[in-house]
Amino acid sequence: MPRRVLLLVNNEKPEAREAATQVASVISRHGVLAGIESTPSENVKPLPGTIDLAVVLGGDGTLLSQAGRFGALGIPLVGVNFGKLGFLADFDVHSLTELAPVLFGADRSIELPAQELPFLSIRVFEDSNPEATFEGLALNEALIAAGPPFRMITLAIGIDGHPGPTLSGDGLILSTAAGSTAYNLSAGGPIVSPGVGAIVITAIAAHTLSFRPIVVPDSSQVEVMIERSNQAAPGFGSSVVLDGYRSHPLSRGDLVVVQRSEKYVRFVKNPLVSYWQTLISKLNWGQRPRLRPE
């Protein structure tokens, strides 16, 4: 039986909107097009029956916004990149069309090349309250951001109950291996292969030369006590931001606890492209400096 496929289209990307008709035709030719949704959308529609795959036209940000929903349902995501880099969305329309018989066809004996990526679990405790006042999931990273009025904040870091360093700076990034090529990399953190079970701890503009990024096992629990925060008008100030789209305000005395979640999301991988090819072609990893022509 052909796979039933839900198509999600990022309406904020003109190229994705233009490609939607072509991709819908490809899906219908080899599988069953169960429905089309637009993203972002304030109202999440109920799924149109049983869904085997969700094809997302957008970029990594679009996939991140959908990961929690489809990860919870156990539905694999196929990302078609219309963004800038595309580490999670590693198909394009050409490769999707080429592999359509395998992705959407009736031969279920062909196993889809998929990768399971775990979420980080983030909990916030206020004033030593034993009950978390906020809980969320992040696939790329949890960012503790200084926020307006952008004074330095102070964070006391602990790992598995052991006191660690105290950071003064603009914030802290706690990243998964899959998210290491995102904000973590921009802040000077290391690239970690997505198959590695790790949490990467990277400071943002630390007020010391000695605070270096560190990688800990994803079996670790990282605790961050907010010793100094920025507090301004409601909706402003320091906060914890999950994957760039969900946030929660932070105040002095709050404790942020980050650890690997038991939940995960499956991404169908493009067998025609390797992770290392993506690093080289899109991030110019290991490329020689370009000499200016004489």
C-alpha positions in Angstrom: 0.0 0.0 0.0 1.4 3.5 -0.9 2.3 5.7 2.0 -0.1 8.4 3.1 1.7 11.8 3.1 0.8 15.1 4.6 2.4 18.1 2.8 3.3 21.2 4.9 4.3 24.4 3.1 6.0 27.4 4.7 3.8 30.2 3.2 6.4 32.8 4.2 8.8 31.4 1.6 7.7 32.2 -2.0 9.8 29.5 -3.5 8.2 26.9 -1.2 4.7 28.1 -2.2 5.7 27.9 -5.9 7.0 24.3 -5.5 4.0 23.1 -3.6 2.0 22.1 -6.7 4.9 20.2 -8.2 5.7 18.3 -5.0 2.0 17.5 -4.4 1.9 16.0 -7.9 5.0 13.9 -7.2 3.5 12.6 -4.0 0.2 11.8 -5.7 2.0 10.0 -8.5 3.7 7.6 -6.2 1.8 7.7 -2.9 -1.4 9.1 -1.4 -1.6 12.9 -0.8 -3.6 13.0 2.5 -3.7 16.8 2.8 -1.8 20.1 2.5 -1.2 22.5 5.4 0.3 25.9 5.5 2.8 27.0 8.1 3.2 28.9 10.3 -0.3 28.7 11.4 -2.0 29.7 14.7 -4.4 26.9 14.5 -3.0 23.4 14.1 -5.4 21.2 12.2 -6.3 17.6 13.2 -4.5 15.1 11.0 -6.5 13.8 8.1 -6.6 10.2 9.2 -3.5 8.0 9.4 -0.3 9.6 8.2 2.9 7.7 7.3 5.1 10.7 6.4 5.1 14.5 6.6 6.9 16.4 3.8 7.9 19.9 4.9 8.7 22.6 2.3 10.7 25.2 4.1 14.0 25.3 6.0 15.5 24.0 9.2 13.4 26.6 11.1 10.2 25.2 9.7 11.2 21.7 10.6 12.1 22.7 14.1 8.7 24.3 14.6 7.0 21.0 13.5 9.4 18.6 15.2 7.6 18.4 18.6 4.2 17.8 17.0 5.2 15.0 14.6 7.8 13.6 17.0 5.1 13.0 19.5 2.9 11.3 16.9 5.8 9.1 15.7 5.5 10.4 12.1 8.8 10.8 10.2 9.6 14.2 8.7 11.0 14.7 5.1 12.6 18.2 4.9 12.8 19.9 1.5 15.1 22.8 1.9 14.0 26.3 0.9 16.1 28.0 3.6 19.7 29.0 3.9 21.7 25.9 4.9 19.5 22.9 5.4 21.1 20.5 7.9 17.8 18.9 8.9 16.0 19.6 5.5 18.5 17.9 3.3 16.3 17.2 0.3 15.6 19.5 -2.7 12.8 19.1 -5.2 15.0 17.3 -7.6 16.2 14.6 -5.1 12.7 14.3 -3.7 11.4 13.5 -7.2 14.2 11.1 -7.9 13.6 9.1 -4.7 9.8 9.4 -4.7 9.2 5.7 -5.6 11.2 4.7 -2.4 9.8 7.5 -0.2 6.1 7.2 -1.1 5.7 4.0 -3.0 3.9 0.8 -2.1 7.0 -1.3 -1.5 7.2 -1.2 2.3 10.0 -3.7 2.3 12.3 -0.8 1.3 13.3 0.8 4.6 13.5 4.6 4.6 16.9 5.9 5.6 15.9 7.7 8.8 17.7 9.2 11.8 16.3 9.5 15.3 17.3 12.8 17.0 16.5 13.2 20.7 15.1 16.3 22.2 16.4 18.2 25.2 14.1 18.5 28.2 14.1 22.0 29.8 12.5 22.7 33.1 12.4 26.0 35.1 12.0 26.1 38.9 11.3 29.3 40.7 12.4 30.2 44.2 13.4 26.6 45.1 9.8 25.4 44.3 10.0 21.6 43.8 7.4 21.8 41.0 8.6 23.1 37.6 6.8 26.3 36.5 7.8 25.7 32.9 8.6 22.7 30.8 9.6 22.4 27.2 11.5 20.5 24.5 14.3 21.7 22.2 15.8 19.8 19.3 18.6 22.3 18.5 19.3 24.3 21.7 18.1 25.9 24.8 19.4 29.5 24.9 19.6 31.5 28.2 19.6 35.0 26.8 20.4 38.2 28.7 17.6 40.2 27.0 16.7 43.9 27.4 18.2 46.1 28.7 21.1 43.9 27.7 23.3 44.1 30.8 25.5 41.2 31.6 23.8 38.4 33.5 25.5 35.9 35.9 24.8 32.2 35.7 26.1 29.5 38.1 26.5 26.2 36.2 26.4 22.7 37.7 26.7 19.3 36.1 25.2 16.2 37.7 25.0 18.0 41.0 28.6 19.1 41.0 29.3 22.8 41.1 30.8 24.2 37.9 32.0 27.6 36.8 30.0 30.9 37.2 29.5 32.7 33.9 29.1 36.5 33.5 28.3 37.4 29.9 25.4 37.7 27.5 24.1 34.2 27.9 24.6 30.5 27.5 23.7 27.9 24.8 23.0 24.3 25.7 22.9 22.5 22.4 22.3 19.0 21.1 24.8 17.4 18.7 22.3 18.0 15.9 22.0 21.7 16.9 25.8 22.2 17.2 25.9 23.7 13.6 23.3 26.3 14.6 23.6 29.1 17.2 26.3 27.1 19.0 28.6 27.2 16.0 28.0 31.0 15.5 29.0 31.5 19.2 32.3 29.6 18.7 31.2 26.2 19.9 32.4 22.9 18.4 30.7 20.9 15.6 29.5 17.6 16.9 28.3 14.8 14.6 24.6 14.2 15.0 25.1 10.6 16.0 27.0 11.6 19.1 25.1 11.6 22.4 26.2 15.0 23.7 25.2 18.3 25.3 27.4 21.2 24.2 27.7 24.1 26.7 28.8 27.3 25.0 29.0 30.8 26.6 27.9 33.9 24.7 30.4 36.8 25.1 31.8 35.5 28.4 33.5 38.2 30.5 36.7 36.2 30.7 39.1 34.6 28.3 39.1 31.3 30.2 35.5 30.2 29.6 35.8 27.6 26.9 33.0 25.5 25.3 32.6 22.0 26.8 30.9 18.8 25.6 29.3 16.5 28.2 27.5 13.2 27.7 23.8 13.5 27.0 23.2 11.4 30.1 24.3 14.4 32.1 22.0 16.8 33.8 23.0 20.5 33.5 21.7 22.9 36.1 21.9 26.7 35.6 21.1 29.0 38.5 20.2 32.6 37.5 22.2 34.7 39.9 21.7 38.0 38.1 19.2 38.7 35.3 17.8 41.6 33.4 14.3 42.5 34.4 12.3 45.2 32.6 8.7 45.7 31.5 6.5 42.6 31.1 7.6 40.6 28.1 11.2 41.9 28.2 14.3 40.9 30.2 16.2 37.6 30.5 14.6 34.4 29.2 15.2 30.8 28.1 14.5 30.3 24.4 13.9 26.9 22.9 14.9 26.5 19.3 14.4 30.2 18.6 10.6 30.1 18.8 9.4 29.4 22.3 10.5 31.3 25.3 9.9 31.8 29.1 11.1 34.7 31.2 13.8 34.2 33.8 14.4 36.0 37.1 17.1 36.0 39.8 16.9 32.8 41.8 15.4 30.7 39.0 16.9 27.3 38.3 17.0 25.9 34.7 17.5 22.2 34.4 18.5 20.7 31.0 18.8 17.0 30.2 18.1 14.6 27.3 14.5 13.8 26.9 13.2 10.3 26.2 11.2 11.8 23.3 12.7 12.0 19.8 11.8 12.8 16.2 12.7 10.9 13.1 14.0 12.6 10.0 14.1 10.8 6.7 17.7 11.3 5.3 18.7 11.9 1.8 21.0 9.0 0.8 22.4 11.0 -2.0 23.9 13.6 0.4 26.2 13.0 3.4 26.5 15.2 6.5 30.1 15.8 5.7 29.3 16.9 2.2 26.9 19.4 3.7 29.6 20.8 6.0 32.0 21.2 3.1 29.5 22.6 0.6 27.4 24.9 2.8 29.8 25.9 5.6 33.0 25.7 3.7 34.4 23.3 6.3 38.2 22.7 5.8 38.3 24.9 2.7 41.5 26.7 1.8 41.5 30.4 2.1 40.6 32.1 -1.2 43.2 34.3 -2.7 42.2 37.5 -4.1 42.9 37.6 -7.9 45.7 39.9 -8.9 
